[in-house]
């Protein structure tokens, strides 16, 4: 099934540059592992711009944020990359 609406949520950045998509959102939108999604992320407390990339969920419901995207967010937030782990991100998902 294809995602029909734009979904926004907040998630904490985990080890390995991953963000967990909440289970209620996965069930409501019938998101599956193979679906390619357009993902937008930003750090709300650092007032950074949205950074977009394409990704798919792994079997545990997590999306990996590319290192380049994290570097661009880091430049805008002037925060070290290590301090991003545990930071809260605004995440937006839409179908590609």
Buried (B, 14 or more C-beta within 10 A) or exposed (E): EEBEEEBEBEBEBBEEBBBBBBEEBBEEBEBEEEBEBBBBBBBEEBEBEEBEBEBBBEEEBBBBBBEEBBEBBBEBBEBEEEEBEEBEBBBBBBBE
